[in-house]
Amino acid sequence: MKRKEQAMAYFKEGYNCAQAVFLAFRDLTGFEEKTALRLAAPFGGGLGRQREVCGAVSGMCMAAGALYGYDNLSKSEAKVAHYKMIQALCNEFRARSGGSIICRDLLGSEGKDTAATPAARTESYYQKRPCAELVGEAADILDEWIKAHPLS
């Protein structure tokens, strides 16, 4: 199964958008499932359902950081290169999502709900929200990046 479909399947199982994308790369990041789920948990719904940066984008960037992130603070060029990569990933997401990485913008009228309790995952939920597709796009974008920039 391609990562795009894998991420979408995780989302439809009930994982939040960040968890779904981050889990799709677990085989590469090396995180145990429980750890991956806990790390990504706060980012669903645009950071705890505050409708800020889309959780799919957060999950994509978390996985990108685990795979390509810098850890040597004395090399500022590594930070710059990493930030350029994150900006490129986010710009590609914007291009595919209609111009935004912000959850409330992507959800339209559905994005006004910032209550801590998530909506039930019903058939109507999936019909009203683009989340499953956005999760798939985020996973696809990072998967394409990895193919173009192989891990060392």
N, C-alpha and C positions, 0 to 999 in steps of 0.2 A: 504494500500500500504506500502510495506517495505521501510525503509529509503533509501536503495540503489536505488530503482526504483524512489522514490520521488526526490532524488537528481539529478538523470539522467533526469527526466522529467523537473525539474527546469532549468537545463543546456540547454536542447533542447528548452525551452521557450525563451532563450536568456540571462539568467543570466550568469555572469561569473562563473568560476569553484569554486572560494572561496564562492561566494554568494550561489551557488547551494547546496554546502555541509552544510554551516552554516544554511541556511534556513531549511534544512531537520531536524534540531534539535531544531528549534525555540520553539516547544511545551515544550521542557525540559529546555531550557535556559531562557525562559520567555521574550525574547526580542520582542518588537513590530516589525512588518515586516519592516517598514521604517527604523528603527534604525539598524536592522540586515543587511539590504541591504547596508546601508551607511557604517557601520563598515567593512564589507567584501569587499566593492567596490575596494579599492586600490590593493587588492591582486590577482586580475585576471591576467592571462597571466604571472605569475611568478613575481609579484609585478609591476603592471602598464605596463605589456607587456615587461618587461626587461628580461624575460625568466630565472629568478632566481628560488627560491623555488616554486614548483608547487602550483598553487592556490588551488587545491583540498586538498593538504596537509595543506596549511595555513588555509583553512576553517575548516578542521578536528581539527587542533590544537586550533583554536579560540573557537570552540564549546567545546573541552576538557577543555580549560582554564575556560570557563564560568561555566562548570559543576563541575570540580574538582580542579580548581586553588586555590592557597594559597593567603591569604590576611593578614596574621599576620607575619610581618617582623621580629619579635623576635624569631620565630621558624624556624631556618635554615633547620631543617630536613624536613619541609613541602616543601620547595623549592627543596631540593634534591629529594624527593619522586615525586614531580610533574615533574621535569626534566627527571627522569627515566621513567615515564609514557609516556611523549612526545617522548623520544627516542625509547621506545618500539613501539609506534604507527607508528613512522616514519620508523623503521626497518621493520615492517610488510608491510608497503606500498612499501618499496624498494623490499621486497621479492616478492610481487605480481606484481610489475610494471617492473621488469627486472633489478633492481639494482640501481635505482636512485630516488631522490625526486626533481631533478632539471628539470624545465620545458623544457629548450632547449635540454637536453639529451633525455627526454621522447618524444619530438616532432621530433627529427631527423632533416631533412632538413627544415621542417616547422618551426623549432625553431630558425631559423636565422632571421626571420622577427620580428624586435623589434619596428616597426613603431607604433606610438601611436594609429593609427586608426586600429581597429580590422577588420579582414576579415569578409565578409558577411557570415552569417550562412545559407549556401546552402547544398544541399544533398552531393555535392562534398566535402565541408568542413568537414562534419561528416564522410565521407568515408576516408579522408586523415589523420584525427587526432584521437588519442586515448582518447581524453579529456572526452567524455561522460562516457566511461568505467572507466577511472581513478577517476572521480567524484564518480561514483558508488562504486568503491573499497574503497575510502576514507571513505565514509559514512558507508559502511559495516564494515570496521575495527573498527570505533568508536562505532558502534552499538553493535558489538561483545564484545568490551571492557566493555561497560555499562552493558551488560548481565552478564559478568563475575565479574564485580566490581560494584554492585548495588549502586545507589546514596543514600546518607543518608538523 
